[in-house]
Amino acid sequence: MGAGLRRHDDGVAALLAPVTQMADTELSAEIKSALARVEIPGGGDLASYAGLSEIIVTPGAIAFAIAVAPGMEAAFGPARDEAQKAAQAIGGARKVMVSVTAEKSNAPKFSHGKAVPPGKTRVDGVKRIIGVGSGKGGVGKSTTSVNIALALQAEGLKVGILDADLYGPSIPKLLGIEGKPAIREDGIFQPHEAYGLKAISIGSMLVPGQAVVWRGPMATSGLRQLLRETDWGDIDVLIIDLPPGTGDIHIALFQQTIVDGVVIVSTPQDVAWIDAQKAIDMLGKMSVPVVGVVENMSYFIAPDTGKRYDIFGTGGAERAAADLGIPFLGAIPLVMSIRENSDAGSPPVVAEPDGAEAEAYRLIARRLVATLA
């Protein structure tokens, strides 16, 4: 990222601006020239203002930030709106995101000209939010998220899924999503529809192999936009596929949004559960309930002999959940068809709805519904 973003990345609304080398420098210069006609409080213009970050342009978006002194956010609101209009006039169909940021300020940040309320709030159109997380990567968290979402839908619920794993998004692959999401005239995302699910992920906005090179504040701002600036319509449950670990994205989500519970995914082996316990500890500190544990890759049945192999041990997550008094939602076997269908963008719950794997996920969904009730 350029020097401007390194200085002023707190709260930067740079959702679709992954790498500087993707920027259209000519369009960026044209936008900055237009910002010279935007007046700022105290006199002067926005283009020459020291607090203007680098203007990043990608095929789908334009993003920049305006850093101000604490308490000046409201005063800069009109300038932010004018900057948005100026950039939109040049950017055409691109989504324009301009944020006003102030370090060490408790004032609300701006999103599309509206203040984001302090404290935990609900998301418009979403009755309940369930996170699916793990302490470490590689345990099948995203695959579990997608199949739980589809299984809840099979139970008659209206369901959406948000890919919050911004650095390693995999929901588009798992659901066979192609192309960027549509953007309404007011800048709100229209989510993809996949197998009846409403889905949004930064992964569908990137070119193959493109990395999201964001510091923590930019990532949390990006998550806020994916969550708050998507038209979810009216859904019963939003599944959020959380990134592994216990970092900035988790903290921002749990501090700003009412999350009704989190499902923890772990394999049976001790090293996976050690990290899962850290995620559980974080949730406890942030007053977010753990509504259940899923043991993934629980066992392997050899297709030729029918013999069972406990490759990662046996029952570790179930025993640990019992020790902690957390509901155990179910075990998912290590099955080749789950991997094959997932790679093909056709999850087991829809690819083989009468199969044993689909039934395992539906059982987890039914237990989850009962736990929430």
N, C-alpha and C positions, 0 to 999 in steps of 0.2 A: 504494500500500500504506500501511497505517497505521504509526504511529510505532513500535509494537512490532516489526513485521517489519523496519522499517528498522534497528532496533538489533540484532536477533537473527536475521538471516536466514541465518547461516552454517549450512549443513546442514539447513535447514528442510525438513521433508517436507510440502510443500504442492503435491502433484502436481496436484490438481484445483481449485486456488484461483487462477484467473487474474486476476480483478479484484475489488476490494473492493466495488464497487457491486452485484455479483451476490450478496453475502452476505445471509443471513437474520438480521437483527439480533436478532430475538426469540429465535430458537434459540441464537444465540451467547450471549446474556445468560443463558439457561437453563443452558447448559453451564458457563459461568463460575460460576454459582451452585452447581452440583454440584461443581465443583472446590474449593469452600470446605470440602468434607468430606474432601479428600485431604491427608494430612499429608506434610510434607517434612522432610528431615534438618535437625536443629537446632531443630525446633519451628516452629509456624506452619502455614498452609495454602497450597495452591497458588494459589488464586484471588487472594490478596493478595501473592503472591510477585512481586518486581520483575522477575524474569527470565522471567515468562510473557509470550509474544508475543500479538499480536492473534489472536483465534480467528476463523478464516475458514470460512464455511459456503457451500457451493454446492449445487445440486440433487444432485450425486453424491458430495460428500465433506465432511469436516470436517478441518481441519488447523491445528495450532498447534505451537509449539516451546517448550522449556524450556531457557533458557540458564543454564549453571552454571559455576563456577570450574573451571579445569583440574584433573583428577584426581578430580572429584566425580561423574563420569558414572555409575559403578557404584552409588554411594550413592543416586543419584536414580532408579535403575532401578525399584524398587518403586513409587515415586510415579508414574513414567511409565506403568507397567502399570495402576495404579488409575485414572489419568486417562483412559487408553484405554477402560477398561471403563465409566467414568462417561459419557464422551462417546458411546460406542456405544449405551448404554441409551437415550439421548435421540435420537440420530441415526437410529435404525432401520436402513434398508438402505444408508445412506451409508457409504462407505469412510472409516474414521477413521485419521488419520496423525498420530502424536505423536512428535517427535524430541527427543532430549537433545543439546544442542550446547555446545561449550566452545571458545572462541577460543584459538588457539595451543596446542592440545592434540594430542598424538599418540595419545591413547587411542582405542580403536575407538568409532565412533558406533553408536547403537542403531536397529534396524529391527524392528518387531514383537517387541520384547523380546530380540532376539538380537544379539550383537555382530557387526559386519561385520569380517572378518579383514583385517589390514593386508597390504599388498603386492598383487601381481597374482594373481588367482585365476580359475578357470574358472567358468562359469555352469552351474548344475544342469540336466542334461538336454541340454546343447548340446555337441556334439563339437568343432565349429570355428566361429569367428566371422570373418566377412569384412566389413570396412567398405567403403563406397563413398563417396568424397569428391571434393571439388574445392576449388580455392582461391577460387572466386567462385561466386555464384549465377547462375542463368539458363543453365547449360550442359546441362541435362537430366539432372542427377544422380539425381533421384528416379525419373524415368521409366526410366533405366538400371538403378537398383537393383531396381525391381519386375520388370522383364523378365529380368534376370539371375537373380533368385530363381525365377521361373517356368521359366526355361530349365534351371536346375539341377534343378528338380523333374522336368522332362521327361527328364532324364538318369537318373532313378531315385532321386534323393536326397530325404530328408525335410527340408523347408526351412521356416524361419520368417523373418519380416522385422520389424525394429524401426525405427520412425520416430524418430530422434534429433534431427531438425530441429524442436526444440520451438517455436521462434518462427515457423516457416513450415511446419507439417506438411502434407503433400500426399498421403501414402499412402492415407488413407481415400477421397479423390477418385479416385485412380488405380486402386484395387481395388474401388470401389463399395461401401465399408463404410458402413453406417448404424447409428446407435444406439450407446450406451455399451457397453463390454465388461462381461461378467458378472464379479461379484466373489464369490469363495467365502466361506464362513463365517469362515475364518481370515484374510480380508483380501487374499488373493492374487488377482490378475487372471486371468481365464480369457480367453485371446486370441481374437480373431475368427478365423473360418475363411473364407478367400476363395480360390477356385480351388484348394483343397487346401493353401494356405499358412496357417501360423499367423501372425497379424499383430497388432501392438499399436501404437497411436499416440495421443498426446494429442489429436490433431485430432478424433477421434471422441467426445471428452469435452467439447468446447466447443460453444457455440451459434454459428451462422453469423456470421462477422464479428468474433468475440470474440478479442481479442488476449491473448497470454500476456505479462504485464508482470512479469517476474522478473529480479532481479539474478543474477549468476553463481552464487553458492552455492545459491540456490534452484533454478536450472536444473540444476545438477549433481546435486542431491539428487533432483529429479524424474526425471532420466535413470536414476539408480541404482535408483529404485523400478520404473520401467518395465522395466528389464533384469532385476533380481534378484527382483522380486515378481510375476512373470508365470509361470504354469505352462506352460513350453515343452514339457513331456512329454519325448519322446526324439527329438531331431532331429539330422540330420547337419551342417547348416550354418545358422547364423543370419546373415542379411544385415542390416547396420546402415546405414541411410541417414543419413549424417552431415550436419550443417549445413555451409554454406559457411564458409570461413575457417579460422582456427587459434586458436580461443578456449577458454574455460573448459570447455565440454562435451567437446571433444577431449582436453584435458589430463586431466580427471577420468577419462574412459573409459580412456585408454591407461595411466594410472598404476594403476588399480584392477583392470583386466580383461585377461586374456590374449587379445589379438586376433591371429589368425594371419596377417593380411595386409590390405592396403587396395588397392582398385582406384581409380585416379585417372581421373576423367572430365574431358575438355577438348574444346573445339572447336578447329578447325585454326588459328584466328587467334592471332597473337603475344600479344595482350593477355590472352587466356584462359590461355595456357601460362605466362606470367609469374607469374600467381597460382597456377597448378597447381604450379609449382616451389617456391613458398613452402610449400605443403602437403606436398610431398615432403621438403623440408628439415626441417619439423617432425617428420615421421614418423621421419626418420633420427636426429634428436636424442632421440627417445623410444624408439628401438630397435624400431620397428614396421616390418616389411617391406612394401615396395610390390610387390604381386604382379602388377601389370599396368596398362596404360593403355588406355582406350577413347577413340577419337575420335568424338564425337557431332556431329550436323549436318555430317557430313563433306562432303557434296555434294548437289546437287539435280538430279533428272532431270525435265525438263519433260514433263508427261503428254501434251501434244498433239504435241510434236515428237520427244520422246525425247532431246533435246539435254541434255548435262550442264553444269551451272553450279556452279563452285566459289565459292559465295557468301562463305564465310569463309576463303578461301585453300584450299590443298590440301596434305594430308599433313603439316601442321605438328606435330601431336601424335606421329605415327608417327616422324618424323625426330628429334624431341626425345627420345622414349623410347629410340631406338637410340643416341643420343649418351650417354645416362645408363646404358645397359646394362639397361634395364627391359623386360620382355616387352611386346610390343604385342599386345593381345588381339583387336582388330578395330575396324572403322569402321561407324558407323550413319549412313545417309543422312538428309537432311532431307526427310521424306515427310509429306504431309498426313494419311495414314491413321494414322500414329503419334499425331499430335495428336488426331485425331477419336476414335480408340478409347480413348486415355488419358482424354480429357475425359468419355467415356461410362462410365468405370470398367471397361473391358474391354480390357486391354493387348494389344498385337499378338500376343504369343506364344500367347494363348488365343483372341483374336478371329479371327485369320487364321493358324492354325498351319502352314499349307502355304505361306504367303507368303514373299517374299524377306526382309522385315523380321524375321519370326520366325526364319528360318534364320540371319540375321546374329547375333541374340542367342544362339541355340543354339550357334553356332560359338564365340562368346565364352565361353559356359559350359564348353564342352568344353576349350578352351584353358586356362581357369582351373583346371579340375579337373586337367589335366595338369601345370600349373605347381605346384599345391599338392602333387601326388604326388611 
